[in-house]
Amino acid sequence: MIAFIVRRLLQMIPLLFGITLITFVIINAAGSPFSDLQFDPRVTPADKERIEENLGLNEPLAKRYVIWVSNVLRGDLGYSLINFRPVSDRILGVMANTLILSGLSLLISLLIAVPLGIYAAVHRNSIIDRLVNLTAVAGYAVPTVWLGLLLIILFSVKFSEWGLYSLPVGGVQDLRGGGGFWDRVEHLILPITALVIPQVAVWLFYIRSNMLETIRQDYVRTANAKGLGGRAVLYRHAFRNALIPLVTLLGLSLPDLFAGALIVENIFAYPGMGRLTVSAIGDKDHTMVMGITLVFAFLVIIGNLLADILYAVVDPRIRLD
Amino acid sequence: MSELLQSERAPDRMGVRPAGRASKPAGAYTRAWRRFKRNPSAMAGLVVLIAIVLFVLLAGVISTYITGFDYSENHLESVLSRPGENGYILGSDGNGRDILTRLAYGGRVSMLVAVLATVTTLLLGGTIGLIAGYAGGFVDSALMRLADVFLSIPALSILILIAALYRPDQYRLSLVIAFVLWPGVSRLLRGEALALRRRDYIEAARAVGAGDARIIGRHLLPNVLPTIIVWSSLVIPAFILTEAALSFLGLGVRSPTPSWGNMLSEAQPFYRSNWTNVFFPGLAIFLTALSVNLVGNGLRDALDPRLEK
């Protein structure tokens, strides 16, 4: 186990190099972040030249990448090109918001999808099963942007027009002296709903088909044949085995989870990494974009590693070596 | 998934069966279509999809004979009309452009991006996957490590990055999507090729002197075709949603050219007064993705011969 973890951690190194190198090349191939300054009458070409010189932007690409990497290895993600605040401060400042949003939505999705998916598989072709299938297909097809805006229109705009209890349209807390626990919760309800609906669809699909596959296995038939009651078979034998592949899917679903959070944060003006990503890219803030990419990639890789370890924990047949 | 299918089709592909094709039993695809026709939700999806495709293809007719507006015609005196007001059937946007006309034209762009991106992704990722699976060894592990790198980047953030820095049009946008999202289908087809390359009929083809290119093109490709069809039908809706997400962030196809995604994003500031402007383009995306999805699920069931009774 220890050897496996160490080897996987070592495998992370080339992966992180690859990811940051690709991002670095893409972002720098688009030219200087200050190219727009040439249209600014207040900035002379010499000024622009001096700014780029000071930031080291005139150095060759390879040299700059090496400098960036060696700084990162010393724990320094650099400074934002826009306001010269440390990149790590900005990221740490909003990371908790994103982790709360995506973590809670993942948890809620699983709490809804696992029991529903299993119920649907066990009662195949029942009305509930058909409804679950319909929900899964519909949820997979719904655009997150549209869903988020419809939630705002219904629960914020229309509910307040109709004089009903309405939810806030965005942000993390009420700017006029809010900030209590319930205030935070109120601001999370709509973004989390917008994230949960498409996720539930995907999980329902996997859980239902896994459970259907498991029920067909010989050991389930044997358990039934030797006279165990339906529930014992379902929960002691089928259920636990059906959940094993989901652990891997949990790791693989992380990039999608962050992508969903990125959209949702921008709809609901929720200050997280997704919103920071979009603003940094819009500002051509190279160091910020590199920092965010690194953090996202790191989270995804660590998530996959944890999923693999968890896989061995829940299934003793799997040997990590 | 297609084990039986392959063994049924294999003699046919190798030309072992003599001429006289007229009397042969119905082919695998004919039987798949018969199964597809018996699936009500797949048929419903197909009908809706055909309706949407017709709506989009007839955009010119709708513009001339039904709405009487051009898709880029501004009417600043009647901006943000509600549906039915001032002669706008589904209302007008913030520039006084007719929503219905723009929906029809916008659908062309959204579907074009999705279909082009699917084809490009398939050409890039599929080729890499087939080569990796068929070649094995060093080529395989090198290509798959590269795929791992791309799979660890949140695809949307790299798409946003490229879209923001290079502002691609609808054609380049599909290239960009393929560049970022190729590893999924690569993995899929690599697995299939890996399983197929040790099959007897591939060995037989090699024994009679067929080259690698011929084996991949004539023997591997026809046998992974069902997988490719199902993959495409599931990824097209995903790409329609991707276009919508990029356009929402202002990075997709740019106005005045309409796309369902940029209509949604242009309607966002007016959601308090004109919620229908948000509703209709989103509904179009939703119905298209849903119907392609239903057709895709139907195809998957129809092409899986294990389900045949």
Interface residues (C-beta under 8 A of the other chain):
Chain A: P14 L15 G18 I19 I22 T23 I26 I27 A29 A30 V137 A138 Y140 A141 V142 P143 T144 V145 W146 L147 L149 L150 I152 I153 V157 K158 P255 F258 A259 L262 I263 N266 I267 T277 V278 I281 G282 K284 V289 I292 T293 F296 A297 V300 I301 N304
Chain B: S41 R145 L146 D148 V149 F150 L151 S152 I153 P154 A155 L156 S157 I158 I160 L161 I162 A164 L165 Y166 P237 L241 A244 A245 F248 L249 G261 L264 S265 Q268 Y271 R272 W275 V278 F279 P281 G282 L283 I285 F286 A289 L290 N293 L294 N297
